């Protein structure tokens, strides 16, 4: 809990301070698909990521002019085979799949997205 939640809070706080001095910008925080899947035995980890999601929504309200977005990718390669049948594309996500989403969020095209959780997991958790 402490590493995930406190680490994200401290990084977001420092980024916000720098962005305020620089005239605004974007903070993109990472979450986990486990927040939506409610898997047994992952309670502490899932709770820490859910706390970050809530924090990002509050930060979005507090830091007007700075966009805060949560992002989580699909599964790691180690987990792919276990849930491949659940993925609607029938393949694991690739770096380009994730990079395109993060690139969009960081670009001017993503400027109207704020305080949201973006899911890029190929539909493996619906």
Secondary structure, 3 states (H helix, E strand, C coil): CHHHHHHHHHHHHHHHHHHHHHCCEEEEEECCCHHHHCCCCCHHHHHHHHHHHHHHHHHHHHCCCEEEEEEEECCCHHHHHHHHHHCCCCCCCCHHHHHHHHHHHHCHHHCCCCCEEEEECCCCCC
